[in-house]
Amino acid sequence: MPTRAITVGGRRWDVSHSGRVTQYDRDEFSLLFVTADEGDKEVRVTRYSPLGARWRDQSLAEMTDDDLLRLFGYSQPSFTSPETGYKP
């Protein structure tokens, strides 16, 4: 599974698809933002509708860093999401 990396507030976040398939199949994908700076692992989750490719890997590859930063702004802590099993 391909990953990307962005920097937010001086912290590096690895971005990848969650692997979860929603009822909307190729119309909605989930992204995981994971950081492990200073030994503390933090996971954030967001969903988005792709504007171009309808395949997860290709859709992630087509996004710019600005797109990922915008989606990070909409992301929620892992304990609020079924993608992570509601675990922190």
RACORZI-V620996 format. One record per run of one state. SS is the DSSP state (helix for helix, strand for strand, loop for the rest). FROM is the first residue (numbers start at 0). LEN is the number of residues. If there is no record, write none. Layout:
ss=SS from=FROM len=LEN
ss=SS from=FROM len=LEN
This chain:
ss=loop from=0 len=3
ss=strand from=3 len=5
ss=loop from=8 len=2
ss=strand from=10 len=7
ss=loop from=17 len=11
ss=strand from=28 len=7
ss=loop from=35 len=1
ss=helix from=36 len=3
ss=loop from=39 len=2
ss=strand from=41 len=7
ss=loop from=48 len=7
ss=helix from=55 len=7
ss=loop from=62 len=2
ss=helix from=64 len=10
ss=loop from=74 len=1
ss=strand from=75 len=2
ss=helix from=77 len=3
ss=loop from=80 len=1
ss=helix from=81 len=3
ss=loop from=84 len=4
